[in-house]
Amino acid sequence: MSTPLVVAATVVAVALAVLGVLSTVLRRRIGSAHLAAAGLLELLLVVQGVVATVELAGGHRPTELATFVAYLGSVVLLPVAGVLWARTEPTRWAGTVLGVAALTVAVMLWRLLDLWGVTGG
C-alpha cells in the first residue's frame, strides 16, 4: 500500500463528496464534474489495487489477509456502484448518493492502510 496514493485518493473522495452535497443543496442532478472526479478516484483506486497486489505477490502478508482482500476489492467497486446508482436516481438526491459512496471510500482506504501495517510475523 502506498500512503501518498491513499492521501491523494482521500482528497479526491472528499472533493467528490463536497460536489455531491453541493448538487443536492442546489437541487441539481450530477454532471460531468461529478463523473470526472469519480473517474479520477477510480483510477487512483485501481493503481492502489495494483500496487497492493504486487506487494502481496512479493510476500507481504497482512495479519488479516482475507479482510484486507475483501476491503481492497470492495473499495475499487464502490465508486462505480455509486455512479451507477446516482445516474439512475431521478431526484436531486443523486449527489448525496455519490457523496456517501465517496466518503465510504475515504474511510475504507484508511482502514486498508491500517490493515496493511499489521503484518504477521
C-alpha angles and dihedrals in degrees: 000000000000117000093202089054090049090052093047092048091047091053091050092045092052091047089051090050090052090050089050094051091045092054090048092051091048090047094238133134120241118280142186094296090059092048093048092051091047090049092051090048091050091050091052091048093050091050089049089049091052092048091050092046092051091050091047089052088049092060106267107137124184114215091243097045096161092051091047093051091046091051092046093053093044096048091054092051098043099079090049091051091046093052093046092050093045092049091055094045107102095196135071089265092083089093091053091052090053092044093053091049090050094049090048089054091052092052093045092051092057090046088052090052089050092050090047092055093057106077128180114240 
